[in-house]
Amino acid sequence: MNRFETNIVKTWNPSWWIRAIGVVFIISGALMLYILDIENKSMKILGGVLYFVGMVFGLSFSFIKPKKLGELSLSSEELKIKTDSLMVFSLDRIREIALDYNGYGSWWSHSLHGGKNRLYFETDTGEKFDYEITLQNKQKKEELKGFLGAMKDQLDYQIEQKGNYSF
C-alpha cells in the first residue's frame, strides 16, 4: 500500500432544537396513533403525519450527502491536501497526527456516504490543521489505521473513537 486517498468534506450538522422537534413529533404522533383512543379520523391522520414528519426529521439527516471540499492523500513520503489550493507536507515536517473516528452504527455519526471522521495534524512550525474526511466503511478505516501504523517510526500519531461505542 503506497498511498491512502479520501475526500475532505463538510457535513451539515443540524442543531439540537431541530432534532428535539423531530422527537416531539414522533412522540405526539405515536400517542395519537397507538396509545390514545381517538375516534376522530382526521386526528388519526394528523397523528400519522406528525409521526412521519418526526421520522424524517430524526432519521433523514444521514441521507444528506456531505459537501466535498477537496481531497486528502497520504503516502509514505508526504501528506497532500488539495482544497482551494494544493498544500504538500513532507512527513518529517508533521509533528503530530490524530484520527478521530465515530462508530458505524449510529444515525447521528454516520451517513450513507461514510462515517463522519476528523483528521488533525500539526506541523513543525506549529500550524494546526483539522479536516473532516469520509471513510466509507470500517475496512477503509482499518486501512488508514494500518497505513499510519506502518509509519509509526516517522509519525507521532493517535487514534481515538468518539461518540458511539456500541459496535
C-alpha positions as CSV (number, residue, x, y, z in Angstrom):
1,M,0.0,0.0,0.0
2,N,1.8,3.1,-1.2
3,R,-1.0,5.8,-0.8
4,F,-4.2,6.4,1.1
5,E,-6.7,8.7,-0.5
6,T,-10.0,10.1,0.7
7,N,-12.3,13.1,0.4
8,I,-12.3,16.2,2.6
9,V,-15.9,17.0,3.2
10,K,-18.2,19.3,5.2
11,T,-21.4,17.7,6.6
12,W,-24.5,19.6,7.7
13,N,-24.9,19.1,11.4
14,P,-28.5,20.1,12.4
15,S,-28.9,21.9,15.7
16,W,-30.4,20.1,18.7
17,W,-33.6,22.1,18.6
18,I,-34.4,20.7,15.2
19,R,-33.8,17.2,16.4
20,A,-35.9,17.9,19.5
21,I,-38.8,19.0,17.3
22,G,-38.5,15.7,15.4
23,V,-38.6,13.7,18.7
24,V,-41.7,15.7,19.9
25,F,-43.4,15.0,16.6
26,I,-42.6,11.2,16.9
27,I,-43.9,11.0,20.4
28,S,-47.0,13.0,19.8
29,G,-47.8,11.1,16.6
30,A,-47.2,7.8,18.4
31,L,-49.5,8.9,21.2
32,M,-52.3,9.9,18.8
33,L,-52.0,6.7,16.7
34,Y,-51.2,3.9,19.2
35,I,-51.9,5.0,22.8
36,L,-54.9,7.4,22.9
37,D,-58.2,6.1,21.8
38,I,-59.1,8.8,19.3
39,E,-62.2,8.1,17.1
40,N,-61.9,11.3,15.0
41,K,-60.4,10.1,11.7
42,S,-58.8,13.5,10.9
43,M,-56.9,13.4,14.3
44,K,-55.6,9.9,13.4
45,I,-54.4,11.2,10.0
46,L,-52.8,14.2,11.8
47,G,-51.1,11.7,14.2
48,G,-49.7,9.7,11.2
49,V,-48.5,12.9,9.5
50,L,-46.7,14.0,12.8
51,Y,-45.2,10.6,13.2
52,F,-43.9,10.5,9.6
53,V,-42.5,14.1,9.7
54,G,-40.8,13.2,13.0
55,M,-39.2,10.2,11.4
56,V,-38.0,12.3,8.5
57,F,-36.5,14.9,11.0
58,G,-35.0,12.2,13.1
59,L,-33.5,9.9,10.5
60,S,-33.1,11.6,7.1
61,F,-30.1,13.6,8.0
62,S,-27.9,10.6,7.3
63,F,-29.2,10.7,3.7
64,I,-27.9,14.2,3.0
65,K,-24.6,13.9,1.0
66,P,-21.7,15.9,2.6
67,K,-20.3,18.7,0.5
68,K,-16.9,17.8,-1.0
69,L,-14.3,20.4,-0.3
70,G,-11.2,18.6,-1.6
71,E,-9.0,15.6,-1.5
72,L,-6.5,14.2,1.0
73,S,-3.7,11.9,0.0
74,L,-1.3,10.3,2.4
75,S,1.8,8.5,1.2
76,S,5.0,7.2,3.0
77,E,6.7,10.5,1.9
78,E,4.1,13.2,2.1
79,L,0.7,14.4,3.1
80,K,-1.1,16.2,0.2
81,I,-4.2,18.3,0.7
82,K,-6.0,19.7,-2.3
83,T,-8.8,22.2,-1.5
84,D,-8.8,25.7,-3.0
85,S,-5.0,25.4,-3.2
86,L,-2.6,22.5,-3.1
87,M,-0.7,22.0,0.2
88,V,2.1,19.4,0.4
89,F,3.7,18.5,3.7
90,S,6.6,16.1,3.9
91,L,6.2,13.6,6.7
92,D,9.3,14.9,8.5
93,R,7.5,18.3,8.9
94,I,4.5,16.7,10.6
95,R,4.9,16.7,14.3
96,E,1.7,15.0,15.3
97,I,-1.3,13.4,13.5
98,A,-4.6,12.1,15.0
99,L,-7.6,10.4,13.6
100,D,-10.9,10.9,15.5
101,Y,-13.5,8.5,14.3
102,N,-17.1,7.7,15.1
103,G,-18.8,4.4,15.3
104,Y,-20.6,3.0,12.3
105,G,-24.0,2.1,13.8
106,S,-25.3,5.5,14.7
107,W,-27.7,7.7,12.8
108,W,-26.0,10.8,14.5
109,S,-22.5,10.0,13.5
110,H,-22.8,8.1,10.2
111,S,-24.3,8.8,6.8
112,L,-24.8,6.6,3.8
113,H,-21.8,8.3,2.3
114,G,-19.4,7.4,5.1
115,G,-18.6,7.9,8.7
116,K,-18.0,11.4,10.0
117,N,-14.4,11.4,10.9
118,R,-11.8,14.0,11.6
119,L,-8.1,14.1,10.8
120,Y,-6.0,16.5,12.9
121,F,-2.3,17.2,12.3
122,E,0.3,19.8,13.4
123,T,3.4,20.8,11.5
124,D,6.8,21.5,12.9
125,T,6.1,25.3,12.6
126,G,3.1,25.0,14.9
127,E,0.4,25.2,12.2
128,K,-2.6,23.1,13.2
129,F,-5.0,21.6,10.6
130,D,-8.4,19.9,11.2
131,Y,-10.2,18.2,8.3
132,E,-13.4,16.2,8.2
133,I,-12.8,13.2,6.0
134,T,-15.0,10.4,4.8
135,L,-14.2,6.8,5.5
136,Q,-16.8,4.8,3.5
137,N,-16.7,1.7,5.8
138,K,-14.9,0.1,8.6
139,Q,-12.5,-1.6,6.2
140,K,-11.4,1.8,4.9
141,K,-10.8,3.0,8.5
142,E,-8.7,-0.1,9.2
143,E,-6.8,0.6,6.0
144,L,-5.9,4.1,7.2
145,K,-5.1,2.9,10.7
146,G,-2.8,0.2,9.2
147,F,-1.2,2.8,7.0
148,L,-0.5,5.1,9.9
149,G,0.7,2.1,12.0
150,A,3.2,1.2,9.3
151,M,4.7,4.7,9.5
152,K,4.8,4.9,13.3
153,D,8.6,5.4,13.4
154,Q,8.1,8.5,11.2
155,L,4.9,9.9,12.9
156,D,3.7,10.5,16.4
157,Y,0.0,9.6,15.9
158,Q,-3.0,8.7,18.0
159,I,-6.3,7.2,17.0
160,E,-9.4,7.8,19.2
161,Q,-13.0,6.8,19.0
162,K,-15.7,9.4,19.8
163,G,-19.4,9.1,20.0
164,N,-21.0,5.7,19.6
165,Y,-19.1,2.9,21.4
166,S,-21.7,0.2,20.8
167,F,-20.3,-1.6,17.7
